[in-house]
Amino acid sequence: MAPSRLVDLLIPPRLRKPPAPPSPIRIEMRDGPREIAVVVRPAARRMILRIDRRTGGATLTLPRGVARFRAEQFVQSQAGWLEARLKALPPRVAFTDGAMVPVRGVMHRIRHVGSGRGATHLETGPEGSVLMVHGTPEAVPGRVLRFLRAEALADLTAASRRHATALGVTIGRISVKDTVSRWGSCSSRGDLAYSWRLILAPPFVLDYLAAHEVAHRLEMNHSARYWRNVRLLVPDFRVAEDWLNRHGPALHHYGP
Ligand SMILES: [Zn+2]
């Protein structure tokens, strides 16, 4: 069976047979041990240490044939730089009582309202916008996440259907995931997958992402013809792209 074509997704793991990746390097930092992921790139000319500003994860890229102890020495010699860079990253925001979280681009304070039963919901009152959560304190992060994922799925489903109707194409299953490398994907069968974190962004950004994936129903590529279709759906899509380039990484600092 021919593998299905996918765009906006890395090749699914079952389609490639990678050699076992090198194990991470563990280093001691002032605030405890830390694991550095290691990747080997034959084309790399030297060792490169990078921090992903979305996840705060560190990766060491190695040319082929570098001895393990040299790689470890290099990472250890960069511990001070690593520490400074990590400290400069915005802190992670857990979904706990009192935390400020954007929903559809508007900051909301999470308010835990005791053990009573009730659906998680948004409210805007004299003290601003709040995200009301019931239940035990331990249940709050999970409930907030489930609520945001459900809101994301609802908004993305509505936007995808609207754009599909406008372009005259069919779409398949719609789902939300927690992807880091892509905001959305479209399979050859028309199944659409999105990052739930798009619900944190202003609505025009989510709307553009839906248009982007739905437009792949006509063109499974990023050709000039493809972008013409996107422009039909979202004339000023560049504004949304720009927003994602600037603020997209920060969306990964919220929740799990
Ligand atoms: Zn695309």
Residues whose N, C-alpha, C, O or C-beta is under 5 A from the ligand:
A	BS01	ZN	D8 H212
